[in-house]
């Protein structure tokens, strides 16, 4: 029996996460769709049903504004006028506390929680290590092992101090760097979706690069449906259709999303912080749950831990299911409640 609950009740698609949209007939609300290319280094597509063009324009603009706000806050590469973001926090490492937006505080607090939940497999404090692998992907050359070991020494979660009362963040290690890529997009999608719901959006699907989040149902009253399939199943013949209840997300981590190849070996962006090299347990892991941020963190953590550990974790969590596609390109394992 599942016990712990990590979230309040109430994931552009990769080749491994195919979206199935159920279309309505004539009458009732109209279907609208918009695609954005300017946030979170991915394609974001929103499909929604609204009663009027005016309602759609208001809802889509507000949703875009929210997501852009989070994109800028959680950016570690760029600075923005009037915004104190993670790039600013990283720049101030070792220089004392930095006053930040409440959303930054909340994101980093969640990062600390998910670090503990995944036994360190999801670590937003490991930016120094991840930066070396980012450079490696750019140059398609493997990072120096000694540099990886040195960077790992500056990835201690204990050196990230989040003070909710003071509204500050401090990196006490001057060589520490944050990288919230494992949780930021999911956290932002969840927060923006909840704001849209509060504004009255009742039927929508947000598709944001391997992170799919449902708002309400399809206009015909049926659940939105997402698809997940093995990364080696190029034709999608074994695709599993996953109904998404109101507020549910399907989040996928896979080794074919961002990678480079050296001497025939694929090196993905999902780093096993135990080895400091890309994790090789699986080709893909998808998580179904009621919070996109939690799903984002868990999909990363589960990808970077052995199957037995991942299964044990998922089975302890209320409202969380997962499917693992093995590195052997044969094994497929579902948690007890993942759709067949």
N, C-alpha and C positions, 0 to 999 in steps of 0.2 A: 504494500500500500504506500502511495506517495504521501509525503508529509509537508516539507517546507515549501513556502510560496515566496518567490523572489520579486513578485510584481503585484500591482493592484489589479483586481479582476476588471473586469470591464463589461517586403524585403526586396535603371535598365536591367533586365534579366540576362544572366549568363547563359551559355549554351547548355548548362546543366540545370537550369531552373526555368522551365518554359511556362509561359502564362496562358491560361485558358480563360477567355472572356465569354460570358454567357450574354447574348444579345437579346434585347426585347423586341417586341413587335411595335405596331403603331399605337399612338396614344400615350398619355401619361407624360412624365418628365422626359426631357430630351437628353440624349447622350452627348457628352462633350469630352474632348481629349486635348491635352497639351503635353509637349515634350520640351524639357529644359536640358541644356548642355553645359551650364555655367557653374555647377556646384558639385562639391565632393568628388571631383575627378571621375564622374560617371554620367550616364544618361538617366534622367528622371522623367518618368511618364506618369501622368495622372489621368485616370478615366473616371468620370463622375456623371451623375444624373442630377440635373437642376430643372427648376420650373421655368426659368427664363434666361436669356442671354445676360441680362444684367446681374442676376444672382451668380451665374457662372463666372463672369468677369470679376466680381467682388471676391468670390471664394478663391479663385485661382490666383489672383494677385496677392491676396493676403497669405496664402500658402507659400507662394514663391518668396515673399518678403520674409516670412519666418525662417524658411530654409536658408535663405541667403544670409540672414543674421547669424544663424548657427554655423554656416560655412565659414564666415569670417572669424567668428569667435574661436573656432577650433582649428584654424589654419596654423600650421607650424612653419610654413615657408614664407609667408608674406605678412606685412604690417598694413593696417588700414587706419585712415584718419578717424579719430574719435573712438577707436575701438582698442581695448586692451585684451589681446588674445593670447593663445598659447605660444605664439612666436615671441611675444613680449615676455611671457613668463620664462621661457627658455633662455632668452637673452639676459635675464636678471638672475640666472642661477648663481647661488653663492653670494648674492648681494642683498639679501634680506627679503621680507614679505612684499608682495605685489597686490595692490587693490584690484579686484576683478569683478566682473559681472556675476550675479547670482547663478546664472546658467553655467558658467565655468566652474563655480564651486560645486554645483550639483553633479556635473559630469565627472569631475575628478573624484568626488566622494563615491559615486557609483563605480568608478574605476578601481578604487581601493577595495570596495566590497567584492567586486568580481575577481580581483586578484586573489582574495582569500577563498572565494567560492571555488575557483579553478586550481587552487594550490599553486598559484604563480604562473600557470600556463597562459593566462591573459594578463599582460603586464604593461600598462600604459607608461610606466617609468623606465622602460627599456629603450627609449629613443636613441640612445648612443649606439646600441647594437643595431637597431633597425636602420639607422642612418647609413651605416656601413653597407648593409645589404641593399639599400636604395641606390647608393653609388655603384654597387656591383651590377645591379640591373641596368643602370645607365651605360656602363662600360662593357658589360658582358664579360667581366673577369671576376674571379672569386676573391673575396676579401681576405686580407692577411689574418691568419689564426691568432697571432699575438695581439693584433689590434682588437680582434673580437673579444679576447679574454680581458684586455684592459678596459674595453667599453662595458663589459658585463659587470665589472667591479663598481661601475657608476650607475647601476640600474636597480638600486635598493628602494623598495617602496617606502621603507622607513624614512628616507630622505625627502619624501614628498609630504609637506605639512599643509593641510587644508584647515583653515580656521573659519568656520561658518559664522561665528559670532562677530569676528573682526572683518569678515569679508575679504580675506587675503589668502594667497597661496605663496608658499616659499619652497624653493629647492635648496636644501641646505648643502648639497654637494655641488660645487661650482662646475663640475664636468657632467652633471646629470642633465638629461634632456627628456622631455615628455613627447610621446607620440600616441595620440588617442585614436588612431585609425581603426583599432579593433572594436571601438564602441561608439565613436562620434556620430557616424552616419545613422546608425540605428537609433541612438538616443535622440538625434535631431528629428528623424522621421516620426518617432513616437510622440515627441513633444508637439511637433507641428500638426500631426493628425488629431491629437486631443484638442488643440486650439481650434482647428477647423470644425470639429464636432460641436464645440461650444458656440461657434458662430452659426450653427444650424446645418452644416453639411451632413447629410444622412446616408448617402449612397455613393461611395467612391472607393477606388483602389489606387494606392500609391505604389509604383514599381520603381525602385531606386537601386539598380545595380546589385542584384542578388539579395535584395531586402524588399519584401513585398508586405504591405500592410493594408488590411481591410478596414473600411469605415462602413458600418451597417451591412446591408446586403446589396445584391444586384437589384435593379429597379423592379424586377418581376418577383421579388421576395425570396429568391434562391440565393444561396451563399455564393460569394465570389469563389473562384477556383484557381489555384495555382498548380503548376506541374513541376515535378522533380524527376530527374532521370539520371542514370549512370553517365559519367563523363565519357566513357568508352562506347556508349550506345548512340552512335552518330545519327541514326534514323529515328530515335525516340520511340522505338517500338515497345519498350518496357516502361514508358512514362507512368508515374503514379500521380493521379489527380488528387489534389489535397484541398478539400473544402475549407475555407477560412471563415470562421465565425466572426461576428462583430468584434473588432479590436484585436484579432489575431494577426500574427506575422509569421511568415516563412522566411528564414534567413539562411543563406548558404555560404560556406567557405569552401573553396576548391583550388587545386593547384594549377588549373588552367586559366585563372583570371589574370594574374600578373606573374610572369616568370621569365627566365632566360635559360639558355641551354649552353653547357660547356662539355665538350667531348661526349655528346650524346646524352648527358644527364640533365634532367629538368630541375631547376632550382626555383621554387616558388617564393612568394612574399610572406608565407606563413612560417615564422621562425620558431623552432623548438628551443626555448631558452635553456634547456638542459644541455643540449649539444651545441647551441649557438649557430646551428645550420637549419635549413628548411626541414620541417617535419615530414616524415616519410611513412607515417602510419596509414594514411588514407589518400585517396584521390579527391574525396569530397565528403562534407558533412553538412546536413541541413537540419535546422532546429525549428520546430513549430511551437510557438508559445504566445502569451498574451502581452508581450512588451518587446518592441523591436530592439531597444537598447540591450536588454537582457539577452535576446536572441543573438544579437551581433557578438556580444562578449562570449556567450556560450559556444557559438559555432567556431570561433577562434580557439577557445580553450579546448574543446572536444577534439578539434583537428590535431592539436598538439599534445595529446595524451593517449596512452594505450587504450584499446577498446574496453577492456574490463573496467578501468578507472572511469571512463566516460559513461559506460552503461550504469555503473553504480551511482554516479552523480545524477544522471537524468532520472533514474528511478526514485530518487529521494525528493525530487522537486515536483510540487503540484503544478499542473497545467503546462508541463514541458514534455515534449516528445522529440525524438531525433531519429535520423537515418544515416548510417555510415556506409560509404562505398570504398572498399578496400584497395590498397595499393597494388594488390595482385590482380586487379581488374576482373575479379570474379565474385568476391565476397560482398554481400549486401546484408546489413544487419539493421533491424528496426527495434526501437524501444517498444515496450509493451503496448502502448496506445497509439503508435504512429499508424496512419491509414494504410491499408493494404492496397 
